[in-house]
Amino acid sequence: MAKALLGYVGGSDPRLLAEMRRLQQRVQDLESELVRIQRENDALAAAASQHGDALLKSIDVPQAEPALT
């Protein structure tokens, strides 16, 4: 019985190793995608803050209007 348990625990299943490699590659791909999206988001936020101020200043509102309830 001990030999059977040792063989089961000690042996490495090639399917399990292949699945682990596939999952590790997927994690790396997702981490790369996350970094790319964060950079893109930062660039869009910087552009929006630069152009957003100019857009707000270009709107001519002589007095505040009451909110509808």
Phi and psi in radians as a Rosetta constraint file:
Dihedral C 1 N 2 CA 2 C 2 CIRCULARHARMONIC -1.106 0.35
Dihedral N 2 CA 2 C 2 N 3 CIRCULARHARMONIC -0.663 0.35
Dihedral C 2 N 3 CA 3 C 3 CIRCULARHARMONIC -1.128 0.35
Dihedral N 3 CA 3 C 3 N 4 CIRCULARHARMONIC -0.685 0.35
Dihedral C 3 N 4 CA 4 C 4 CIRCULARHARMONIC -1.138 0.35
Dihedral N 4 CA 4 C 4 N 5 CIRCULARHARMONIC -0.749 0.35
Dihedral C 4 N 5 CA 5 C 5 CIRCULARHARMONIC -1.164 0.35
Dihedral N 5 CA 5 C 5 N 6 CIRCULARHARMONIC -0.739 0.35
Dihedral C 5 N 6 CA 6 C 6 CIRCULARHARMONIC -1.128 0.35
Dihedral N 6 CA 6 C 6 N 7 CIRCULARHARMONIC -0.734 0.35
Dihedral C 6 N 7 CA 7 C 7 CIRCULARHARMONIC -1.103 0.35
Dihedral N 7 CA 7 C 7 N 8 CIRCULARHARMONIC -0.673 0.35
Dihedral C 7 N 8 CA 8 C 8 CIRCULARHARMONIC -1.215 0.35
Dihedral N 8 CA 8 C 8 N 9 CIRCULARHARMONIC -0.776 0.35
Dihedral C 8 N 9 CA 9 C 9 CIRCULARHARMONIC -1.314 0.35
Dihedral N 9 CA 9 C 9 N 10 CIRCULARHARMONIC -0.703 0.35
Dihedral C 9 N 10 CA 10 C 10 CIRCULARHARMONIC -1.372 0.35
Dihedral N 10 CA 10 C 10 N 11 CIRCULARHARMONIC -0.473 0.35
Dihedral C 10 N 11 CA 11 C 11 CIRCULARHARMONIC -1.380 0.35
Dihedral N 11 CA 11 C 11 N 12 CIRCULARHARMONIC 2.574 0.35
Dihedral C 11 N 12 CA 12 C 12 CIRCULARHARMONIC -1.874 0.35
Dihedral N 12 CA 12 C 12 N 13 CIRCULARHARMONIC 2.153 0.35
Dihedral C 12 N 13 CA 13 C 13 CIRCULARHARMONIC -1.375 0.35
Dihedral N 13 CA 13 C 13 N 14 CIRCULARHARMONIC 2.162 0.35
Dihedral C 13 N 14 CA 14 C 14 CIRCULARHARMONIC -1.047 0.35
Dihedral N 14 CA 14 C 14 N 15 CIRCULARHARMONIC -0.567 0.35
Dihedral C 14 N 15 CA 15 C 15 CIRCULARHARMONIC -1.165 0.35
Dihedral N 15 CA 15 C 15 N 16 CIRCULARHARMONIC -0.687 0.35
Dihedral C 15 N 16 CA 16 C 16 CIRCULARHARMONIC -1.150 0.35
Dihedral N 16 CA 16 C 16 N 17 CIRCULARHARMONIC -0.731 0.35
Dihedral C 16 N 17 CA 17 C 17 CIRCULARHARMONIC -1.134 0.35
Dihedral N 17 CA 17 C 17 N 18 CIRCULARHARMONIC -0.720 0.35
Dihedral C 17 N 18 CA 18 C 18 CIRCULARHARMONIC -1.120 0.35
Dihedral N 18 CA 18 C 18 N 19 CIRCULARHARMONIC -0.723 0.35
Dihedral C 18 N 19 CA 19 C 19 CIRCULARHARMONIC -1.129 0.35
Dihedral N 19 CA 19 C 19 N 20 CIRCULARHARMONIC -0.690 0.35
Dihedral C 19 N 20 CA 20 C 20 CIRCULARHARMONIC -1.120 0.35
Dihedral N 20 CA 20 C 20 N 21 CIRCULARHARMONIC -0.748 0.35
Dihedral C 20 N 21 CA 21 C 21 CIRCULARHARMONIC -1.100 0.35
Dihedral N 21 CA 21 C 21 N 22 CIRCULARHARMONIC -0.719 0.35
Dihedral C 21 N 22 CA 22 C 22 CIRCULARHARMONIC -1.095 0.35
Dihedral N 22 CA 22 C 22 N 23 CIRCULARHARMONIC -0.746 0.35
Dihedral C 22 N 23 CA 23 C 23 CIRCULARHARMONIC -1.187 0.35
Dihedral N 23 CA 23 C 23 N 24 CIRCULARHARMONIC -0.675 0.35
Dihedral C 23 N 24 CA 24 C 24 CIRCULARHARMONIC -1.107 0.35
Dihedral N 24 CA 24 C 24 N 25 CIRCULARHARMONIC -0.695 0.35
Dihedral C 24 N 25 CA 25 C 25 CIRCULARHARMONIC -1.141 0.35
Dihedral N 25 CA 25 C 25 N 26 CIRCULARHARMONIC -0.688 0.35
Dihedral C 25 N 26 CA 26 C 26 CIRCULARHARMONIC -1.116 0.35
Dihedral N 26 CA 26 C 26 N 27 CIRCULARHARMONIC -0.717 0.35
Dihedral C 26 N 27 CA 27 C 27 CIRCULARHARMONIC -1.095 0.35
Dihedral N 27 CA 27 C 27 N 28 CIRCULARHARMONIC -0.752 0.35
Dihedral C 27 N 28 CA 28 C 28 CIRCULARHARMONIC -1.095 0.35
Dihedral N 28 CA 28 C 28 N 29 CIRCULARHARMONIC -0.728 0.35
Dihedral C 28 N 29 CA 29 C 29 CIRCULARHARMONIC -1.083 0.35
Dihedral N 29 CA 29 C 29 N 30 CIRCULARHARMONIC -0.750 0.35
Dihedral C 29 N 30 CA 30 C 30 CIRCULARHARMONIC -1.181 0.35
Dihedral N 30 CA 30 C 30 N 31 CIRCULARHARMONIC -0.653 0.35
Dihedral C 30 N 31 CA 31 C 31 CIRCULARHARMONIC -1.128 0.35
Dihedral N 31 CA 31 C 31 N 32 CIRCULARHARMONIC -0.703 0.35
Dihedral C 31 N 32 CA 32 C 32 CIRCULARHARMONIC -1.120 0.35
Dihedral N 32 CA 32 C 32 N 33 CIRCULARHARMONIC -0.734 0.35
Dihedral C 32 N 33 CA 33 C 33 CIRCULARHARMONIC -1.100 0.35
Dihedral N 33 CA 33 C 33 N 34 CIRCULARHARMONIC -0.711 0.35
Dihedral C 33 N 34 CA 34 C 34 CIRCULARHARMONIC -1.088 0.35
Dihedral N 34 CA 34 C 34 N 35 CIRCULARHARMONIC -0.775 0.35
Dihedral C 34 N 35 CA 35 C 35 CIRCULARHARMONIC -1.092 0.35
Dihedral N 35 CA 35 C 35 N 36 CIRCULARHARMONIC -0.745 0.35
Dihedral C 35 N 36 CA 36 C 36 CIRCULARHARMONIC -1.096 0.35
Dihedral N 36 CA 36 C 36 N 37 CIRCULARHARMONIC -0.759 0.35
Dihedral C 36 N 37 CA 37 C 37 CIRCULARHARMONIC -1.201 0.35
Dihedral N 37 CA 37 C 37 N 38 CIRCULARHARMONIC -0.649 0.35
Dihedral C 37 N 38 CA 38 C 38 CIRCULARHARMONIC -1.115 0.35
Dihedral N 38 CA 38 C 38 N 39 CIRCULARHARMONIC -0.722 0.35
Dihedral C 38 N 39 CA 39 C 39 CIRCULARHARMONIC -1.098 0.35
Dihedral N 39 CA 39 C 39 N 40 CIRCULARHARMONIC -0.781 0.35
Dihedral C 39 N 40 CA 40 C 40 CIRCULARHARMONIC -1.094 0.35
Dihedral N 40 CA 40 C 40 N 41 CIRCULARHARMONIC -0.720 0.35
Dihedral C 40 N 41 CA 41 C 41 CIRCULARHARMONIC -1.121 0.35
Dihedral N 41 CA 41 C 41 N 42 CIRCULARHARMONIC -0.730 0.35
Dihedral C 41 N 42 CA 42 C 42 CIRCULARHARMONIC -1.083 0.35
Dihedral N 42 CA 42 C 42 N 43 CIRCULARHARMONIC -0.739 0.35
Dihedral C 42 N 43 CA 43 C 43 CIRCULARHARMONIC -1.142 0.35
Dihedral N 43 CA 43 C 43 N 44 CIRCULARHARMONIC -0.726 0.35
Dihedral C 43 N 44 CA 44 C 44 CIRCULARHARMONIC -1.156 0.35
Dihedral N 44 CA 44 C 44 N 45 CIRCULARHARMONIC -0.685 0.35
Dihedral C 44 N 45 CA 45 C 45 CIRCULARHARMONIC -1.142 0.35
Dihedral N 45 CA 45 C 45 N 46 CIRCULARHARMONIC -0.690 0.35
Dihedral C 45 N 46 CA 46 C 46 CIRCULARHARMONIC -1.151 0.35
Dihedral N 46 CA 46 C 46 N 47 CIRCULARHARMONIC -0.743 0.35
Dihedral C 46 N 47 CA 47 C 47 CIRCULARHARMONIC -1.152 0.35
Dihedral N 47 CA 47 C 47 N 48 CIRCULARHARMONIC -0.687 0.35
Dihedral C 47 N 48 CA 48 C 48 CIRCULARHARMONIC -1.167 0.35
Dihedral N 48 CA 48 C 48 N 49 CIRCULARHARMONIC -0.670 0.35
Dihedral C 48 N 49 CA 49 C 49 CIRCULARHARMONIC -1.214 0.35
Dihedral N 49 CA 49 C 49 N 50 CIRCULARHARMONIC -0.585 0.35
Dihedral C 49 N 50 CA 50 C 50 CIRCULARHARMONIC -1.242 0.35
Dihedral N 50 CA 50 C 50 N 51 CIRCULARHARMONIC -0.816 0.35
Dihedral C 50 N 51 CA 51 C 51 CIRCULARHARMONIC -1.428 0.35
Dihedral N 51 CA 51 C 51 N 52 CIRCULARHARMONIC -0.444 0.35
Dihedral C 51 N 52 CA 52 C 52 CIRCULARHARMONIC -1.137 0.35
Dihedral N 52 CA 52 C 52 N 53 CIRCULARHARMONIC -0.709 0.35
Dihedral C 52 N 53 CA 53 C 53 CIRCULARHARMONIC -1.121 0.35
Dihedral N 53 CA 53 C 53 N 54 CIRCULARHARMONIC -0.748 0.35
Dihedral C 53 N 54 CA 54 C 54 CIRCULARHARMONIC -1.144 0.35
Dihedral N 54 CA 54 C 54 N 55 CIRCULARHARMONIC -0.659 0.35
Dihedral C 54 N 55 CA 55 C 55 CIRCULARHARMONIC -1.151 0.35
Dihedral N 55 CA 55 C 55 N 56 CIRCULARHARMONIC -0.758 0.35
Dihedral C 55 N 56 CA 56 C 56 CIRCULARHARMONIC -1.131 0.35
Dihedral N 56 CA 56 C 56 N 57 CIRCULARHARMONIC -0.647 0.35
Dihedral C 56 N 57 CA 57 C 57 CIRCULARHARMONIC -1.247 0.35
Dihedral N 57 CA 57 C 57 N 58 CIRCULARHARMONIC -0.456 0.35
Dihedral C 57 N 58 CA 58 C 58 CIRCULARHARMONIC -1.371 0.35
Dihedral N 58 CA 58 C 58 N 59 CIRCULARHARMONIC -0.256 0.35
Dihedral C 58 N 59 CA 59 C 59 CIRCULARHARMONIC -1.449 0.35
Dihedral N 59 CA 59 C 59 N 60 CIRCULARHARMONIC 2.188 0.35
Dihedral C 59 N 60 CA 60 C 60 CIRCULARHARMONIC -1.718 0.35
Dihedral N 60 CA 60 C 60 N 61 CIRCULARHARMONIC 1.873 0.35
Dihedral C 60 N 61 CA 61 C 61 CIRCULARHARMONIC -2.166 0.35
Dihedral N 61 CA 61 C 61 N 62 CIRCULARHARMONIC 1.823 0.35
Dihedral C 61 N 62 CA 62 C 62 CIRCULARHARMONIC -1.157 0.35
Dihedral N 62 CA 62 C 62 N 63 CIRCULARHARMONIC -0.627 0.35
Dihedral C 62 N 63 CA 63 C 63 CIRCULARHARMONIC -2.569 0.35
Dihedral N 63 CA 63 C 63 N 64 CIRCULARHARMONIC 2.699 0.35
Dihedral C 63 N 64 CA 64 C 64 CIRCULARHARMONIC -1.208 0.35
Dihedral N 64 CA 64 C 64 N 65 CIRCULARHARMONIC 2.479 0.35
Dihedral C 64 N 65 CA 65 C 65 CIRCULARHARMONIC -1.716 0.35
Dihedral N 65 CA 65 C 65 N 66 CIRCULARHARMONIC 2.564 0.35
Dihedral C 65 N 66 CA 66 C 66 CIRCULARHARMONIC -1.224 0.35
Dihedral N 66 CA 66 C 66 N 67 CIRCULARHARMONIC 2.604 0.35
Dihedral C 66 N 67 CA 67 C 67 CIRCULARHARMONIC -1.368 0.35
Dihedral N 67 CA 67 C 67 N 68 CIRCULARHARMONIC 2.536 0.35
Dihedral C 67 N 68 CA 68 C 68 CIRCULARHARMONIC -1.420 0.35
Dihedral N 68 CA 68 C 68 N 69 CIRCULARHARMONIC 2.428 0.35
